[in-house]
Every structure is written in C-alpha cells, then in structure tokens.
C-alpha cells in the first residue's frame, strides 16, 4: 500500500467537509478562501523580508522603520473579487511584488481577456462573460485598456527584422469597415505571408490603407526590403493592375505569378454548397496538370461541364490564362508548394471570422490590434514546414542557382 505524502494528507483534510463542486470552486468556495489566505500570508512575508525582522520582534527596535497597519484592497481574479489586507510601513517605501501597488487583478487574468479578444469577442461581450463565469464586474473600457497593452507588441512585430530570402511570398488584401473622422468607410488591410528557407509559414506584416492599389503595394514591398528581405524568388499575387511592376521595381529578379490560391478562392465564392466539393475536384485537374497543354484541355472540359451553371468561373480562368501558364514551368515540388492552400485559407478564414463579429472598428489601431492577436494565435499552430519542402527547396536551388544558399 502506497504511503500518502504530506500534501495528499493535507488535501484530504481540507476536502473532507466539501461535498459539492460549488463548495470548492464557487463564489465563496475553498479555492477562493485559500487564495485569499495565501496572498495575505505572502504579503506578510514580503513586509517581514523588507523590514528585516518578524512582527513584534525586538530586532525592530531603533531600525528607523516599522509596520504601520494595513490597507484594504480588492483584487479581481478567476474566483471573483477577493478582499486583501496589504501591510504598510511607516517610511512608505514597502513595494509588494506578489500584488503590486496599482494591480487590480491577478497576473494571468489579462491573458484571458486578450485570448477572448483575439477570438473576435467585443469588449462588451468579454465584460459580460467575465461577470457571468467569474462573477467579476469589469467595464468595457477596462477590457479595452487591457487589450491596448498589446499595441507595443504590435509595433515591435511590425518592425522586426526579417529573413534575407523568402522562396515564396503571398500578397493579399482584406476589405474592412473602419471608422474614420466619424464616418465608416471600407479600408484595405494588406497582408504579406511568406514561406522561409526552412519551409516555415510566416506572416511578415499587415498594413492599412484607404484603398487597395499598386502604389500602396509598392510601399509594402519597400518596407519588406528595409526590414532585411534581400530577395524573393516567387511572388504570388492577385490580378491587380500594376502589381507585377510594383514588385519588380524593388525586386527586379522576382518572378511574379498569378496566385492559384486567389483563383481557386474566387472560383468557389459563389458556388452552392452541394456543388462545391465536385466542382473543386474538377478545378483541381486544371492547376495540378503536368503541362500547360494538359491544363488547357482540362479547362476546356471544366467549361463544358460547368459553364452553363457557373459561366464566370471558366471565363475568369480563360481571361487570366496568360498569367497562369508560367506556373506550369515550375517543377512539381515547387508547384505543390505554391498551390498548397491550407495555411493561407486557414489564415483568411480566421481573420474573416474575427472581422464578421464586428460591424466596424472604431479606428485603425483597434483593427491592427485584433488582427495581430488573431495572427499570433493561428501562427502557433504552424509547427511544421510545408509538405515535401525538402524536395521543393532543392528544386529552388537548381532553378535559381546562386540566389539560393542551402
């Protein structure tokens, strides 16, 4: 029979009079009482360390400082509000660490607020949730102040140095309602999404402007250059006029490719749910064809099958065909790397879900804040390089020569 530890015996002793869950984790449960006692005990220990002697000890005589009563303080946390007694000293220089002077909630409580905010909950929704679940009453303004604390991280992230070479770069834009000078207008949020030399996915930054245009994309590309990106092998873009010229003005050797991801996404935009899977399969025969000639044949078959029901899809592919066919000049592994849509589509789906929860954002920074938090959350899932990256990077080295240093 295993011998129980002192901790286990203590827990058993504490738990013997508690029968229901609310007795333990409820508003006045055991955990809240223990938290209060432990914090008060820790504060008493801190002032003893600060003064250098125990309470009522003669060692405190003639030291020039002593205890000077306590101040009541309310602290918010996972168990609701807790009333604490914070000790004071006569000289007024005691600075507690476990609960700092201006702290009104537990460390880690901010993380819960920021996590909920990153998932698209509004400040009022979060305030209501905290009250309902934790019995902690906070205002929407308080939640906003907590989330504003991430702006320093946003600025640091947006200006961080980048890798010198990205084999693949995707450039995309979202349209978002943002209040500006008292009026709500649609602004463009520009996103740069790269695949680095290790095959790892990375969001390089986000920028906000009034409208999407090649002129602003030029400033985005210039920003990447200033942050250390010396070369981009393949840039995947949508069909915006002037886009290739904007990229080649900064990176003259970069090959600009009409983004297969954009083409697929736009093709499926207006397809009914019942047809989406079958149409996607037929569409895949086009961009996975071994040659441009076979792809063109498959596009003709696709058009014959679907044009009557969805005429704009085959028309769009035919109109953009001259900008699509360079894609078929790449080796198979590079093509697969380019049209691997999971990460990009997952990213866009996450951001659109967050945006959907809000009719508009009060300003540009509010938009930056929530998109940054959402990007940070989704990027934590990118723990592996994209599939077959080893083959792809070796083919990049063959195609682009000295520009790729393995």
N, C-alpha and C positions, 0 to 999 in steps of 0.2 A: 504493500500500500504506500503510495507516494506521500511524502511529508509536505504539508502545506507551508508555503512561505509566510513570512510576517505580513506581506502585502495582501495575500489571499485571505488570511485570517481577519485582517482589518476590514477588507471589503465585505466579507461575510457578516461581520459585526455591524457594519454600517447599514447593510441591506436588509437585515432581519425584520425591521419594522416597516419596510416599504413593500407594498403588495401590487400597486397599480403603476403603469408607466408614468402617469402624471405626477405620482409621488416622487419620481426620480427626475424627470425632465420637464415637468410642468412649471408654471409661473413661479410657484413657491416650493419647487422640488428640491431634492437633495443636492443636485449638481449646482444649482444657483446658490444654495446655502454654503456649500463647500468652497465655491469660487469666491464668495464674499469673504469667508474666513481666511482663506489662503492669501487673498490680496491684502487684507488688513494686516495679517501676520507678516507678509513680505514688506509692507510699508514700515511696520515697527522695526523690522530687522534692518531696513535701509537707514533709518534715522539713528539707530544704535551704532551702525558702522560709521555714519557721518560724524557723530559726536565722539565716538571712541570709547564709550562706556555704556554699561547696562542701565536700565531705568532704576532710580533710587540708589545707584552705586556711589560710594564716597569718592570714587575716582573722578567724578564730575566736578568736585569742589574746586573753585578757583580756576576753571578751564576757560572762562570767558564766554561760554555758550552753554545752553541747556534747552531741554524740551519746553515748549510753550503751548501746550494744549493741542487740539485737533480741529480741523476744518471739515465740515460735511461736504461730500462731493457725490454727484450722481454719475454713473458710468453706464453706457449702453453696450450691450453685447448679445451673444447668442441666446442668453437666458432672460432677455428683457433688461430692465433697469436694475442696477444694484446700488445701494447706498453704502458709501465707503467713508471711513474716518481717516483723513490724511494728516499725519502729525506735522507740527510746525516746530521750528527752533527760534530762539529769541533774536538771533542775528539775521534771520530771514534768508539765509543762504542755502537751506536744505532744498535739494533739487531731486525729487524721487525719479527713479528710472522705470520701474515696472508700470506705473501710471504717471505719465508726465504732467506737468502743471496745467497745460492747456488741453490735455487729452480728454475727450468726452465719450469715447467709445474704445472697445478693445482693439488692439492690433490684430489685423486679420478681418475685422468687420468691414473695412474699406474694400478688401478683396471681394467680398460677397456682393457689395454694391456694384463694383466695377464689372464683375463677371455677369451679373444680370443686365447691366447696361450694354455690354458687348453683344448680348443676345437679342438686342433690339427693344428691351423694355424701356418705356419712358420713365422720366424722373418721378412722375406721379404714380405710375404703376409700381415702381420699386418701393416708394414710400408706403403705399398700401399693402404691398406684400410683406414688408418688414413688420408692419403693425399686426397683420393677420397671423403670420407664422411665429414671430419672436416677441410679439407684444411690445415692440419698440416703436415709439412715435417719433418720426423724423419728418421734416418738411421736404417738399420737392426741391426747395432752394438748398437745403443741406446736402441732398443727394447730388445736386448739380455741382456744389463746391468740391465734394469728394471726387467726382469724375473729372473735374477741371485739373486735378492734381496730375493727370496723365499728360497734360499738354507739354510739359518739359520733356517727357519721354518721346512724344510725337516729333518735336523739333529735333531732338537728338537722332532719332531714327531716320527722319527725312534727310538729314545732312551727313549721315555716317559714310565713311569711305566704302567704296565698292570694289569688287574683284576687277582685275585689269582686263579679263576676257570673259565674254559670255557667248558660247556657241549658238544659243538660241535666245531670242528676245521677242516677247509678245507685247504689243502695244494695243490698249483698248480704252474705251471711254464709256462712262455711265452718265445718264441724264438724271439729275436730282433736283427736287424743289427746295430752294433755299431762300430765306427772306433777306432782302437787300434793300436798304433805305425805305423800310416799311412796306415794301411790296414783295410778293412771292414770285420768283422767276425760276425758270429751269436753267441750271448751270451744268457744265460738263466736269466730271471728275475723271482725270486722266490717270491710268494705271500702267506701270511698266512691270512686267512679270518675266523673269529670266530663268534660264537653266544654266548653272555654272559648270565649271570643268569637271566637277565631281558628279554631275548629273542631278544635283540637288535643286529643287524648285525654290525660288526666292522672289518676293515682291520687292522691287527696288525703290519704289516710292509712289506717292499719289499727289496730284496737283489739281487745283480747282480754277476754272476759268469760266467766263460768261458763255462762250460757245466753243464747240469743237472745230478746230481748223488747223491747217498745215503750219501756219505761222506759230501757233502756240506749241504744237508738237515739236517745232524746231527748238523752242526754249527748253522743252523737256529733255530732248536729246542732248542739248548743250549742257544741261545740269548733270546728266549722267557722265558726260565727258569730264566735267570739272570735278566730279567726285571719284575719279580714278579709272573709269571704264575706257581703256585704250582701244579696244576692238570688239566688234560684234560680227559674228560670221553670217548669221541669217536672221533677219528681222521679219517677223510675221505681222502683217497689218491688215486693216480693212481697206475698202476701195476708195477711201477719201482722196479727193483730188489734191495733188501736190505732196502727198505723204512720202513717196519714194525720194523725191527731190530734197525734202527736209532732212531725211535720214542721211542721204549721201552727201549733203553739204557738210556734215560733221564727220561721217564715217564713209569716205568715198569707196572703200573696198567691200562694204557690207552688201550682201545680196538680199534684196527686198522681195519677199514672197507674199502674195495674197494669202491671207490666213485661212487655212482649211477649216479651222475651228469656227471662225466667223461665218464662213459659207454654210457649214452644217447647221450652226445655231440659227442663222437667218432662214434657212430652208425649212426648219422644223417649227418655226414660230407660229404658223397658222394652220398646222396640221392637226386634225382631230385626234383625240387620244386613241381611238380604236385603230387608226391607220398608222400611228406614229412608229410603232415597232417594225412593221413590214416595210414602210417607206424608208426608214433608217437603214435597214438591211440592204435595200436596193441602192440607196445613195452610197453606201459604203463600197459597193462594187466599182464606183467611179474613182474615188480617191485612193483606193488600195490596188488599183490595176497596175500591172507590171510595167506598162509603157503608156505613153500619151495616146498612141493609136488605139490601144485596147480601151483606155479610159473614155475616149471619144465614142467608141462603139457602144460602151455601156451607158453613156449619157444618152445616146440615141434610143436605146432600149428603155431606159428610165422614162424618157419623154413620151414614148409611145404608150407606156403603161399608165402614167400619172398626169400627163398634160391636160387631159380633159377635166380632171378633178382639181388639180393644182397647177395651173399653167405658169404661174410666176416662178416656180422653183426651177424648172428646166430652162426657162428664159433667162433667169439670173445666172445660172452656170454657163450658158452659152455666151451671154454678154461679157462675162468675166474670164472666158476661156483663155484668152491670150496671156492673162496674168496668173492663171492657174497652172498651165502646162510646164513652166520651169520647174515646178515641184517634182515632175517625173524624171528629171535629170539627176536627182539625188539618189544615192544608193538606198537600198531598202531600209537599213537600220536608221539612217538619218530621216527618211520619210516617216517612219513609225514614230520617231522621237518628236517630229514636228506636229503630226496629227494626233498625238496622244492627248485626248480632250479631257480626261477625268479631272486633273488638277485644276485646269482653267475653268471648266464648267462648275466644279465644286466651289471654286472661289467666287465666281459670279453669282451662283445660286445663294451662297451665304450672304453676300453683300446685298443682293436684291431682297432677300427675306428681311434683313435688318431695315432696309430703306422702306419696305412695304408697311412696316408698323408705324410709320410717321407720315403725316400728310405733307409736312415740310420741316426743315431745320431752321432754327432761329438765326443762324449765321454760319459763315464758312468754317469757323473753328469747331462748332458743335458737330458739323458734318465730318471734319477731319478726325475728331476725337473718336467717334463711334466707329468709323471705318477702320481706323488704326487698330482699335481694340478687337474688332472682328477679324482683321487680317492677322493679328498676333495670335488669336485663338485658333484660327484654321491652320496657320502655318505650323503649329505644334504637332499636327498630325503628319507633316511631311518628314518622316524619319528615314526614308529610304530613297536612293536615287531612282530615276525613272527606269522602267523595264528595259533590259538589254542595252544599258548605257555603255557598257564596255565595248561592244561591237560598234556602237554609234560613234564614240569618241575616236576610235581607231580609224573609222572611215572619214571623220572630220580631218584627222591628221593627214590622210592620203590626199583628200581633196584640196585642203587649204595650206598644205606644206608647212613652211616655217612659222606661219601665224599661230600654229598650234604646238605648244611645247608640252609634251607628256612627261 
